């Protein structure tokens, strides 16, 4: 995919929190845009990679749209897109965000949003976009043809289907899934990333749906259909399926649907050892990793083959020790993908592919 244009990612007040997970994904990887800057006045002046994982990536955090525009005054790739990088509770659009979108349209930028509140339904914004020949794309708006029912054809897929689940939402499943996809491709295999959320679409995933935009009756069928579309087009060796939510998060239990519809051959579990409570739900402690592994294996009748670690709130010097403790506890390969090589997980996937 060639980039559609150059983008500024709006993440005011949230880039250093889990509410900025869409922005995090876009500065780490996207084929859909050339990301020029992130807007968040609370982190302005810093490199976005340094904020996320103490490794600069050359994408600055700025305080405003005008500051982002000044970064490309004479560029052959001027700003073309304003992308909402926030993931608010319930997907609501705030008055501040609405004003920022209007400023972007006034500046001649197309607007892409993955929230449940649709900016395109705002008459003032939609009229302004039309008058400027600009587009507002609400990524979570269900497509007209999202009405597939489950057929059972998932069993025709010859690829090794790998579900990247997590012990919580906003725990890094998508980032790890991309790393596995690219790692397998680097080893000479054909591997397709199967996106299931709005950020995957914004990153340019060719085969993707937005799970929580769908009518419940069609969720299983759409999950099956997106894997089938990838298989029919690519006949790939591996299908790496991005998880949503978790099995036990009280608000986002999307893992059940992925296990039921995609019928994975194996599971990789992403876990944040230092996280105490479920994301967004104070007073709801995260269920033990062992319990979540048991549940995933019980439901799928397949094995969790590795655990990948989100190192939030773990001091850098303690990451290796934390992974070693988990490895001893559960008897599986354990790596922190943002700090370690994922080769042990890739090797295990190769072994499973040979015996499938």
NORCOR-V313133 format. One record per backbone hydrogen bond with DSSP energy under -0.5 kcal/mol. CO is the residue of the C=O (numbers start at 1). NH is the residue of the N-H. Records with the same first field share a line. If there is no record, write none. Layout:
CO: NH  NH
//
This chain:
5: 34
6: 80  81
7: 36  37
8: 10  83
9: 11  39
10: 85
11: 14  15
14: 17  20
17: 20
18: 21
19: 87
20: 24
21: 25
22: 26
23: 27
24: 28
25: 29
32: 4  5
33: 35
34: 7  36
36: 60
37: 9
38: 40  62
39: 11
40: 43  44
43: 46
46: 61
47: 51
48: 52
49: 53  55
50: 54
58: 60
59: 48
60: 38  62
61: 45
62: 40
64: 68
65: 69
66: 70
68: 71
69: 72
70: 73
72: 75
78: 6
80: 110
81: 8  83
82: 112
83: 10  85
85: 22  23
88: 91
89: 92
91: 117
92: 94
94: 98
95: 99
96: 100
97: 101
98: 102
99: 103
100: 104
101: 105
102: 106
103: 107
104: 109
105: 108
110: 82
111: 137
112: 84
113: 139
117: 119
118: 121
119: 122
121: 123
122: 126
123: 127
124: 128
125: 129
126: 130
127: 131
128: 132
129: 134
130: 133
135: 111  137
136: 138
137: 113  139
138: 141
140: 142
143: 146
145: 147
152: 155
153: 156
154: 157
159: 161
160: 162  239
161: 163  265  266
162: 164  241
163: 165  268
164: 243
165: 270
166: 247
172: 176
173: 177
174: 178
175: 179
176: 180
177: 181
178: 182
179: 183
180: 184
181: 185
182: 186
183: 187
184: 187  189
185: 188
189: 191
190: 237  238
192: 240
193: 195  207
194: 242
195: 209
196: 211
197: 201
198: 202
199: 203
200: 205
201: 204
203: 31
206: 208
207: 195
209: 211
210: 213
211: 214
215: 218  219
216: 219
218: 222
219: 223
220: 224
221: 225
222: 226
223: 227
224: 228
225: 229
226: 230
227: 231
228: 232
229: 233
230: 234  235
231: 235
237: 160
238: 192  240
239: 162  241
240: 194  242
241: 164
246: 255
252: 246  254
253: 256
254: 258
255: 259
256: 260
257: 261
258: 262
259: 263
266: 163
267: 305  306
268: 165  270
269: 308
270: 167
271: 273  310
272: 275
276: 286
278: 281
281: 284
283: 285
284: 278
288: 292
289: 293
290: 294
291: 295
292: 296
293: 297
294: 298
295: 299
296: 300
297: 301
303: 267  305
305: 333
306: 269
307: 335
308: 271
309: 311
311: 314
313: 315
315: 318  319
316: 319
318: 322
319: 323
320: 324
321: 325
322: 326
323: 327
324: 328
325: 329
326: 330
327: 331
333: 307
335: 309  337
336: 339  340
342: 345  346
343: 347
344: 348
345: 349
346: 350
347: 351
348: 352
349: 353
350: 354
351: 355
352: 356
353: 356
//
